[in-house]
Amino acid sequence: MSLEVTTQRRESVTTARIEHTSATQGGNAMFTTIKNLLRDESGVTAIEYGLIAALVAVAAVGAMETLGTGISDIFGTVESNLSTGSSSGG
């Protein structure tokens, strides 16, 4: 009976050591991964390009708004001149 108990204790101690080792290595792996992510700067370049694209888009919208108003005024003038010319000329 003593031999059985000793064997069971050894197995449980071995299992506990394996679980502890796995948990410790998993924790180190997670820490290493987080550390590597913090050091990685490849995403910074993508963010910079995204910000530049957003700035270009805002500038384009502003330019098109101004240009659109000017073109609308021009077409309004052309329309009124055509309607005035066709009613007085005909």
CNS distance restraints for C-alpha pairs under 8 A (distance, minus, plus):
assign (resid   1 and name CA) (resid   5 and name CA) 6.44 0.50 0.50
assign (resid   2 and name CA) (resid   6 and name CA) 6.18 0.50 0.50
assign (resid   3 and name CA) (resid   7 and name CA) 6.17 0.50 0.50
assign (resid   4 and name CA) (resid   8 and name CA) 6.19 0.50 0.50
assign (resid   5 and name CA) (resid   9 and name CA) 6.11 0.50 0.50
assign (resid   6 and name CA) (resid  10 and name CA) 6.17 0.50 0.50
assign (resid   7 and name CA) (resid  11 and name CA) 6.20 0.50 0.50
assign (resid   8 and name CA) (resid  12 and name CA) 6.15 0.50 0.50
assign (resid   9 and name CA) (resid  13 and name CA) 5.99 0.50 0.50
assign (resid  10 and name CA) (resid  14 and name CA) 5.95 0.50 0.50
assign (resid  11 and name CA) (resid  15 and name CA) 6.02 0.50 0.50
assign (resid  12 and name CA) (resid  16 and name CA) 6.00 0.50 0.50
assign (resid  13 and name CA) (resid  17 and name CA) 6.11 0.50 0.50
assign (resid  14 and name CA) (resid  18 and name CA) 6.20 0.50 0.50
assign (resid  15 and name CA) (resid  19 and name CA) 6.15 0.50 0.50
assign (resid  16 and name CA) (resid  20 and name CA) 6.04 0.50 0.50
assign (resid  17 and name CA) (resid  21 and name CA) 6.02 0.50 0.50
assign (resid  18 and name CA) (resid  22 and name CA) 6.11 0.50 0.50
assign (resid  19 and name CA) (resid  23 and name CA) 6.10 0.50 0.50
assign (resid  20 and name CA) (resid  24 and name CA) 6.05 0.50 0.50
assign (resid  21 and name CA) (resid  25 and name CA) 6.06 0.50 0.50
assign (resid  22 and name CA) (resid  26 and name CA) 5.94 0.50 0.50
assign (resid  23 and name CA) (resid  27 and name CA) 6.08 0.50 0.50
assign (resid  24 and name CA) (resid  28 and name CA) 6.23 0.50 0.50
assign (resid  25 and name CA) (resid  29 and name CA) 6.00 0.50 0.50
assign (resid  26 and name CA) (resid  30 and name CA) 6.15 0.50 0.50
assign (resid  27 and name CA) (resid  31 and name CA) 6.15 0.50 0.50
assign (resid  28 and name CA) (resid  32 and name CA) 5.94 0.50 0.50
assign (resid  29 and name CA) (resid  33 and name CA) 6.06 0.50 0.50
assign (resid  30 and name CA) (resid  34 and name CA) 6.19 0.50 0.50
assign (resid  31 and name CA) (resid  35 and name CA) 6.06 0.50 0.50
assign (resid  32 and name CA) (resid  36 and name CA) 6.07 0.50 0.50
assign (resid  33 and name CA) (resid  37 and name CA) 6.16 0.50 0.50
assign (resid  34 and name CA) (resid  38 and name CA) 6.24 0.50 0.50
assign (resid  35 and name CA) (resid  39 and name CA) 6.35 0.50 0.50
assign (resid  36 and name CA) (resid  40 and name CA) 6.06 0.50 0.50
assign (resid  41 and name CA) (resid  45 and name CA) 7.29 0.50 0.50
assign (resid  42 and name CA) (resid  46 and name CA) 7.11 0.50 0.50
assign (resid  43 and name CA) (resid  47 and name CA) 6.32 0.50 0.50
assign (resid  44 and name CA) (resid  48 and name CA) 6.24 0.50 0.50
assign (resid  45 and name CA) (resid  49 and name CA) 6.28 0.50 0.50
assign (resid  46 and name CA) (resid  50 and name CA) 6.19 0.50 0.50
assign (resid  47 and name CA) (resid  51 and name CA) 6.21 0.50 0.50
assign (resid  48 and name CA) (resid  52 and name CA) 6.24 0.50 0.50
assign (resid  49 and name CA) (resid  53 and name CA) 6.15 0.50 0.50
assign (resid  50 and name CA) (resid  54 and name CA) 6.19 0.50 0.50
assign (resid  51 and name CA) (resid  55 and name CA) 6.21 0.50 0.50
assign (resid  52 and name CA) (resid  56 and name CA) 6.22 0.50 0.50
assign (resid  53 and name CA) (resid  57 and name CA) 6.15 0.50 0.50
assign (resid  54 and name CA) (resid  58 and name CA) 6.25 0.50 0.50
assign (resid  55 and name CA) (resid  59 and name CA) 6.23 0.50 0.50
assign (resid  56 and name CA) (resid  60 and name CA) 6.06 0.50 0.50
assign (resid  57 and name CA) (resid  61 and name CA) 6.17 0.50 0.50
assign (resid  58 and name CA) (resid  62 and name CA) 6.26 0.50 0.50
assign (resid  59 and name CA) (resid  63 and name CA) 6.15 0.50 0.50
assign (resid  60 and name CA) (resid  64 and name CA) 6.01 0.50 0.50
assign (resid  61 and name CA) (resid  65 and name CA) 6.07 0.50 0.50
assign (resid  62 and name CA) (resid  66 and name CA) 6.40 0.50 0.50
assign (resid  63 and name CA) (resid  67 and name CA) 5.99 0.50 0.50
assign (resid  64 and name CA) (resid  68 and name CA) 5.62 0.50 0.50
assign (resid  65 and name CA) (resid  69 and name CA) 6.30 0.50 0.50
assign (resid  66 and name CA) (resid  70 and name CA) 6.46 0.50 0.50
assign (resid  67 and name CA) (resid  71 and name CA) 6.16 0.50 0.50
assign (resid  68 and name CA) (resid  72 and name CA) 6.03 0.50 0.50
assign (resid  69 and name CA) (resid  73 and name CA) 6.29 0.50 0.50
assign (resid  70 and name CA) (resid  74 and name CA) 6.34 0.50 0.50
assign (resid  71 and name CA) (resid  75 and name CA) 6.20 0.50 0.50
assign (resid  72 and name CA) (resid  76 and name CA) 6.10 0.50 0.50
assign (resid  73 and name CA) (resid  77 and name CA) 6.24 0.50 0.50
assign (resid  74 and name CA) (resid  78 and name CA) 6.26 0.50 0.50
assign (resid  75 and name CA) (resid  79 and name CA) 6.00 0.50 0.50
assign (resid  76 and name CA) (resid  80 and name CA) 6.21 0.50 0.50
assign (resid  77 and name CA) (resid  81 and name CA) 6.13 0.50 0.50
assign (resid  78 and name CA) (resid  82 and name CA) 6.05 0.50 0.50
assign (resid  79 and name CA) (resid  83 and name CA) 6.13 0.50 0.50
assign (resid  80 and name CA) (resid  84 and name CA) 5.98 0.50 0.50
assign (resid  81 and name CA) (resid  85 and name CA) 5.83 0.50 0.50
assign (resid  82 and name CA) (resid  86 and name CA) 5.98 0.50 0.50
assign (resid  83 and name CA) (resid  87 and name CA) 6.15 0.50 0.50
assign (resid  84 and name CA) (resid  88 and name CA) 6.13 0.50 0.50
assign (resid  85 and name CA) (resid  89 and name CA) 5.68 0.50 0.50
assign (resid  86 and name CA) (resid  90 and name CA) 5.83 0.50 0.50
